[in-house]
Structures are given as structure tokens and as C-alpha cells.
Amino acid sequence: MSFLDTRHKKKSFTLTTLLLSALLLLLFYIGLTYLDPPIENGIAVNFGTTDFGSGPVQPKEKVRSEPKQVKTEQIPEPVPEQPAPEPVAPPEPVEKVVTQDNEETIRINQQKEARRKAEEAERRAKAEAERIAREKQEAEERQRKEQEAKKKNLDALIGGIGKSDGKTTGSEGDDNRPGDKGQPDGDPYAPSYYGSPGTGAGGYGLGGRSLVSKGKVQQECNEEGTVVVRIFVDRNGRVTRAEPGVKGTTNNAPCLLEPAKQTALMYKWNLDSKAPSTQIGHVVVKFKLGQ
């Protein structure tokens, strides 16, 4: 054919034919469907033989129609006019007179209200006073417990000195009156009984025993610090053993530990036949530069 003289025209003709065939098949199976007409809907009407009726029962046969009743208009009879009533004057307001009984009642009620307010204020003041007293008592109890705990810690540190139970025996101080001389917040190793806490040359602690004599061994090096020595004392007051460098030591230099040990061995305590065979205490030796 003359219009298919080239290869491109033949290819276009073939593709067009295939597309048209596919479109016709698609329309045949999908587009040309038959739709049934929709079902007509209406309004259901009750069966009857007349244009009027009443009642719930449906008659099986035709009913006889009743003749229409003609309404007759009744002419109302004329009503005779009545004279208008004369206006009645409203009653005059009666002034309420306060009698003596009412005044007495008011006075009694006022007295009751004042008494109630006074009782309420007294209850509040009493409750406030009880609350303040309770808080004060709790604060005192808390302070007492803190002081007891502080004393217990101090007793545990120095081996029982200064127990606050009031049952321990013994006395420590530099006067003739029995008791444990010093301050609760002081240093158990300090040699002074008065004044503010501060630093000193040394101290000691041995529960229930008084110091008779002591000495001091000089260091052989130029060091500074504090050495705490644990001492073991017999009933005769002699130091049988000394362990330097325990808790509280600030300088563990060997040239300070040995003179501190020798210093503690020079301490002499009072004789006490009722004391334990070996009583443990502490000696604090403080070294300064050049000493």
C-alpha cells in the first residue's frame, strides 16, 4: 500500500490497530453494561371506604355514612351591667413597737454572742500556748539528745571520760573538789580547763586518773605536726606500752613518731588499786619548727 511505504508508518499503523482493538474489547466488557431501572417507591395508604373515620378497629365491610350534623349558632343572652365596686382603701401600716421583752431578748442574745467569742478566743490562745510549749519541749529534748550523743562520742574517743549518767566514779581536775573538771565542748587532751579552744603544746587523756609527772623528748629533725600516742597504763600509773601515730596524727614522720613515743613513756599517773590491770589512754605531743 502506498501510505505504508516507510518502516515508521508501518509501525505506527500496527500500534494504532492494537490500541483500538484493546479499547473496543474494554468497552465491550466494561462500558456496555445494562442497568435495571430502579424500583419505584411510594407512600403506603390505609384501606378505607370514606374520607373520614375514627377508632383503632379496621372494618371488614363498608360502613354506613352518618348524615352531617348542622351546627346551630346560639345567640347569647344579654348580661345586665353591674355597678363597679367601690375602691377599698388599703389598711394603714401598723408601726411595730419594740417592747421591753424584745429588748431583754436582744440583750441576752448579745451577751451570749460576746461570751461565745470570748470562749473561742480563749480556746485559740490555749491551743497556741500548748503548741508553743510542745515545740519548746521538743526542741529541748532534741538538744538534750544531741548533747548526750556528743558526750557518748567523746567518751568513746577518750575511753570513758566524762560519762553523763551520774553513776561513774572518779574525779579529774586541779582542785580539791570531786568532779570532772573542764568543758563539754573542749579537747579531752588539752591541759587547760578554761578559755576558748585553741592550740597548745600537747595534752593527755586517761579516764579517772590524774597525771603525776611528764617529760618531753625533743625531735632530731626540723618537722612540725601533732602525734597522738595510744598508751597502756597499769594500776601503779606506769606507761607499759606506747603506740604513736594513731587517729588524730597530722605528721607521721619517723623522726617525730619515736620522740613522741619516748615522751609518752615518760608520763606517770596516780596509783589506783581499783583501776583495770591495763588502762588505755592517749597522749598528744605537738612539735613545732625548731623544737
C-alpha positions as CSV (number, residue, x, y, z in Angstrom):
1,M,0.0,0.0,0.0
2,S,1.3,3.5,-0.9
3,F,0.6,5.0,2.6
4,L,2.7,2.3,4.3
5,D,5.8,3.0,2.3
6,T,8.1,3.5,5.2
7,R,9.1,1.4,8.2
8,H,7.9,4.0,10.7
9,K,4.4,4.3,9.1
10,K,4.0,0.5,9.3
11,K,5.0,0.5,13.0
12,S,2.5,3.4,13.7
13,F,-0.3,1.6,11.9
14,T,0.3,-1.6,13.8
15,L,0.4,0.1,17.2
16,T,-2.8,2.1,16.4
17,T,-4.6,-1.1,15.3
18,L,-3.7,-2.8,18.6
19,L,-4.7,0.1,20.8
20,L,-8.1,0.4,19.0
21,S,-8.8,-3.3,19.4
22,A,-7.9,-3.3,23.1
23,L,-10.2,-0.2,23.6
24,L,-13.1,-2.0,21.8
25,L,-12.7,-5.1,23.9
26,L,-12.6,-3.0,27.1
27,L,-15.8,-1.1,26.2
28,F,-17.5,-4.4,25.3
29,Y,-16.8,-5.9,28.7
30,I,-17.0,-2.8,30.9
31,G,-18.7,0.1,29.3
32,L,-21.7,-1.5,27.6
33,T,-23.4,-2.9,30.7
34,Y,-27.2,-2.9,31.2
35,L,-28.6,-1.4,34.3
36,D,-32.1,-2.4,35.6
37,P,-34.4,0.5,36.3
38,P,-34.7,1.4,40.0
39,I,-37.6,0.1,41.9
40,E,-40.3,2.8,42.3
41,N,-41.1,3.9,45.8
42,G,-44.3,5.4,47.1
43,I,-46.4,6.1,50.2
44,A,-48.4,3.3,51.8
45,V,-52.1,4.4,52.2
46,N,-54.6,2.8,54.6
47,F,-57.5,1.0,53.1
48,G,-60.9,2.6,53.7
49,T,-64.3,3.5,52.1
50,T,-64.8,7.0,53.3
51,D,-63.0,10.3,53.6
52,F,-63.4,10.3,57.4
53,G,-63.3,7.9,60.2
54,S,-62.1,7.3,63.8
55,G,-61.2,4.4,66.1
56,P,-58.5,1.7,66.1
57,V,-60.5,-1.2,64.6
58,Q,-60.5,-1.7,60.8
59,P,-64.0,-2.6,59.4
60,K,-64.2,-5.7,57.2
61,E,-67.2,-4.2,55.1
62,K,-68.4,-0.9,54.1
63,V,-69.8,1.2,56.9
64,R,-72.9,3.4,56.7
65,S,-72.1,7.0,56.4
66,E,-73.8,9.2,59.0
67,P,-75.5,12.4,58.0
68,K,-73.7,15.5,58.6
69,Q,-74.8,17.5,61.7
70,V,-75.5,21.1,61.1
71,K,-74.2,23.3,63.8
72,T,-76.7,25.9,65.1
73,E,-75.4,29.2,66.3
74,Q,-76.7,30.1,69.8
75,I,-77.2,33.8,70.5
76,P,-76.0,34.7,74.0
77,E,-78.5,36.4,76.2
78,P,-77.6,39.9,77.2
79,V,-75.9,40.2,80.6
80,P,-77.1,43.1,82.8
81,E,-74.4,45.6,83.7
82,Q,-73.2,45.5,87.3
83,P,-72.0,48.6,89.0
84,A,-68.3,48.8,89.5
85,P,-67.2,48.1,93.1
86,E,-66.0,51.0,95.1
87,P,-62.3,51.0,95.7
88,V,-61.3,50.0,99.2
89,A,-58.5,51.9,100.9
90,P,-55.5,49.8,101.9
91,P,-55.1,49.3,105.6
92,E,-52.7,51.7,107.3
93,P,-49.4,50.2,108.3
94,V,-49.1,49.5,112.0
95,E,-45.8,50.6,113.5
96,K,-44.1,47.7,115.2
97,V,-43.4,48.8,118.8
98,V,-40.4,47.3,120.5
99,T,-41.5,46.1,123.9
100,Q,-39.4,45.6,126.9
101,D,-39.4,41.8,126.3
102,N,-37.8,42.2,122.9
103,E,-35.1,44.5,124.3
104,E,-34.3,41.9,127.0
105,T,-34.1,39.1,124.4
106,I,-31.8,41.2,122.2
107,R,-29.6,42.0,125.2
108,I,-29.4,38.3,126.2
109,N,-28.5,37.3,122.7
110,Q,-25.8,39.9,122.6
111,Q,-24.4,38.6,125.9
112,K,-24.4,35.0,124.6
113,E,-22.6,36.1,121.4
114,A,-20.0,38.0,123.4
115,R,-19.5,35.1,125.7
116,R,-19.1,32.7,122.8
117,K,-16.5,34.9,121.1
118,A,-14.6,35.2,124.4
119,E,-14.6,31.4,124.8
120,E,-13.5,30.9,121.3
121,A,-10.6,33.4,121.7
122,E,-9.6,31.6,125.0
123,R,-9.6,28.2,123.3
124,R,-7.4,29.6,120.5
125,A,-5.0,31.2,122.9
126,K,-4.8,28.0,124.9
127,A,-4.2,25.9,121.8
128,E,-1.4,28.3,120.7
129,A,0.2,28.2,124.2
130,E,0.1,24.4,124.1
131,R,1.7,24.4,120.6
132,I,4.5,26.7,121.7
133,A,5.1,24.7,124.8
134,R,5.2,21.5,122.9
135,E,7.6,22.9,120.3
136,K,9.8,24.2,123.1
137,Q,9.8,20.8,124.8
138,E,10.6,19.1,121.5
139,A,13.5,21.5,120.9
140,E,14.8,20.9,124.4
141,E,14.5,17.2,124.0
142,R,16.3,17.3,120.7
143,Q,19.1,19.5,122.2
144,R,19.4,17.1,125.1
145,K,19.7,14.1,122.8
146,E,22.3,15.9,120.7
147,Q,24.3,16.7,123.8
148,E,24.1,13.1,125.0
149,A,25.2,11.8,121.6
150,K,28.1,14.3,121.7
151,K,29.1,13.1,125.1
152,K,28.9,9.5,124.1
153,N,31.1,10.1,121.1
154,L,33.6,11.9,123.4
155,D,33.5,9.1,125.9
156,A,34.1,6.6,123.2
157,L,37.1,8.6,122.0
158,I,38.9,9.0,125.3
159,G,37.9,5.7,126.9
160,G,35.0,6.7,129.1
161,I,35.9,10.1,130.5
162,G,33.1,12.5,131.3
163,K,30.2,10.0,131.3
164,S,26.9,11.8,131.9
165,D,24.9,9.0,133.6
166,G,25.8,10.2,137.1
167,K,26.9,6.7,138.2
168,T,30.6,6.6,137.3
169,T,33.2,7.1,140.0
170,G,36.4,9.1,139.8
171,S,37.5,12.7,139.7
172,E,39.8,14.7,137.5
173,G,41.0,18.3,137.9
174,D,43.5,20.5,139.7
175,D,41.4,21.5,142.8
176,N,40.2,19.7,145.9
177,R,36.5,19.2,144.9
178,P,35.4,15.9,143.3
179,G,34.2,16.1,139.7
180,D,35.2,16.0,136.1
181,K,36.7,19.5,135.6
182,G,36.6,21.0,132.1
183,Q,34.1,22.0,129.3
184,P,31.9,19.6,127.4
185,D,33.0,21.1,124.0
186,G,36.7,21.2,125.0
187,D,39.6,19.0,123.9
188,P,40.0,15.9,126.2
189,Y,43.7,16.1,125.6
190,A,44.1,19.8,126.4
191,P,46.0,20.7,129.7
192,S,43.9,23.9,130.3
193,Y,40.4,23.8,132.0
194,Y,39.3,27.3,131.0
195,G,39.3,29.6,128.0
196,S,38.4,29.2,124.3
197,P,39.6,26.1,122.3
198,G,43.0,26.6,120.7
199,T,46.3,25.0,120.0
200,G,48.8,24.1,122.7
201,A,52.0,22.2,123.3
202,G,50.3,18.9,124.0
203,G,47.7,17.0,126.1
204,Y,46.6,13.7,127.5
205,G,43.6,11.6,128.4
206,L,43.2,8.7,130.8
207,G,39.7,8.1,132.3
208,G,39.6,8.6,136.1
209,R,43.3,9.0,136.5
210,S,45.3,12.2,137.2
211,L,48.7,13.0,135.9
212,V,51.6,12.9,138.4
213,S,54.6,13.8,136.1
214,K,55.5,14.0,132.5
215,G,58.5,14.8,130.3
216,K,59.3,15.8,126.7
217,V,61.8,14.3,124.2
218,Q,63.0,16.8,121.6
219,Q,62.9,15.9,117.9
220,E,66.1,15.4,115.9
221,C,64.6,16.9,112.7
222,N,63.0,20.2,111.8
223,E,59.4,19.0,111.4
224,E,56.1,20.3,112.6
225,G,52.9,18.5,113.4
226,T,50.9,16.6,116.0
227,V,51.4,12.9,117.0
228,V,48.8,11.1,119.0
229,V,50.2,8.2,121.1
230,R,48.0,5.4,122.4
231,I,49.3,4.4,125.9
232,F,48.7,1.4,128.2
233,V,48.9,2.2,131.9
234,D,48.9,-0.3,134.8
235,R,47.5,0.2,138.3
236,N,50.7,1.8,139.5
237,G,50.3,4.6,136.9
238,R,53.3,3.5,134.8
239,V,53.1,3.5,131.0
240,T,53.9,0.0,129.9
241,R,53.4,0.4,126.2
242,A,53.1,3.3,123.7
243,E,51.8,3.2,120.1
244,P,52.5,6.5,118.2
245,G,50.7,7.6,115.0
246,V,47.1,6.6,115.8
247,K,44.0,8.5,114.7
248,G,44.4,12.3,115.0
249,T,48.1,12.4,114.0
250,T,48.9,15.0,111.4
251,N,52.6,14.1,110.7
252,N,53.8,10.5,110.6
253,A,57.4,11.4,110.0
254,P,59.6,8.7,111.7
255,C,61.7,11.5,113.3
256,L,58.6,12.6,115.1
257,L,57.0,9.2,116.0
258,E,59.9,8.0,118.0
259,P,60.3,11.1,120.3
260,A,56.5,11.1,120.7
261,K,56.7,7.5,121.9
262,Q,59.5,8.2,124.3
263,T,57.6,11.3,125.6
264,A,54.5,9.2,126.3
265,L,56.6,6.6,128.2
266,M,57.8,9.3,130.5
267,Y,54.3,10.1,131.7
268,K,53.4,9.0,135.2
269,W,49.8,8.6,136.5
270,N,48.4,8.3,140.0
271,L,48.3,4.9,141.8
272,D,44.8,3.3,141.7
273,S,44.3,-0.2,143.0
274,K,40.7,-0.3,141.7
275,A,41.7,0.6,138.1
276,P,41.9,-2.1,135.4
277,S,45.1,-4.0,135.2
278,T,45.7,-2.3,131.8
279,Q,44.0,1.0,131.1
280,I,44.2,2.6,127.7
281,G,44.5,6.3,127.2
282,H,46.1,8.9,124.8
283,V,48.9,11.3,124.9
284,V,49.1,14.1,122.3
285,V,52.5,15.5,121.5
286,K,52.8,18.6,119.3
287,F,56.0,19.5,117.6
288,K,56.9,22.9,116.2
289,L,59.7,24.0,113.9
290,G,63.0,24.4,115.7
291,Q,61.8,22.5,118.8
